[in-house]
């Protein structure tokens, strides 16, 4: 229902370059990866490894991580020279809804 409503609004605004996907956000979107940037709007207890794996060299992931009540917003940047290396930057305290799924909470 929410995805259908969002699609209708985007269509009315002539925003046809936006893809909508319903599913466990923990997994990202492997079929469309790799990505230059990923922003998550639900907090995970730890950094979701599936999302990190879907970044290009130089790609960024912004993700809230912590408990259900208090999180820290992190920006991770994959190194261009050494793609196995990630720079982690603390952007401050936040409070987001909980991520439910494989890399989040079970319920």
N, C-alpha and C positions, 0 to 999 in steps of 0.2 A: 504494500500500500504506500509506504513512504517513498520507495524508489519510483513508483508510477507517478506519484504526485510531483516528485522532483523533476522527472523527465518532462512532464507537461509544462512546468514552470520554465525550465530551460528552453524548451521549444518555443514558448511564447516570447522569450527574450532573444530568440535567434542564436542560442548558444549550442551549436551542433558539434563542437569539438570536445564535448565533455562525455566521458563514458561512465556509466553507472553500473556497479556490480554489487550484488547481494551475496553475502557469505561470511565465512570466518576471516576477519581482517588479519588474523595472526599470520596467515599464509601469503599475504600480499596478493600479487596478480602475476604469477609465474609466466602465464601465456603472453603477457605484454612486456615483461622485463627484458632488458634492464632499464632502470629509471635514473634520470638526472637528480630527481628529488622525490622524497616521500614524506608526507606529513600525516601523523596519526592524531586522531582526536579522541582516543580512549586510552586510559592508562593501563600499563602492563606491570606485573611484578618484577620483570626483568626485560632487558632489550630483546625484542623478538628477532631471533636469528634468521628467520625466513626473510624478513624485510632487509636486514643488513646484506644478505646474499644477493638481493635484487638491485643493488646500487652499481652504477658504472664507476670506474675510477674517477675520482673527483666528485662523485655523487654525495648528496646530503640526506640524512634522515633526521627529522625532528620528532621526538617521541617523549611523552610523559611516562616516567618510571617511578614506582614506589608502592606504597600500601594503597588500600582502597580509599583511604581518607586524605593522605598527603603524598604528593609526588614532587619530583624534580623534573623540569623540562630540559632535555638534553638535545644538543645538535651533534650528530656524528658525521664526520666527513671521511670518505674513503680516500686514501692516499693515491695520487696519480702515479708516483714513482714505485710504490710498493702496495698494490691493491689489497694485500692481506692486512695492512696496517690501517687502523681507524683512529682519527683524532676525536676525542670526546670533550665537548664544551658544555659546562653547566650554565643554563640560561635562567635559573632561579626556581623558586617554589611555585607550584601550581596545584590545582585540584580539578581533575577531569573525571568523567564517568569511567567505570571499569571496563576494560577489554574482557569480553567473555569468549573463550575459545582455547585453542591449543597453546598459545603463548600467554594467555591471560588466566582469568579465574574460571572455574568450571560452572559456576552459577552465581 
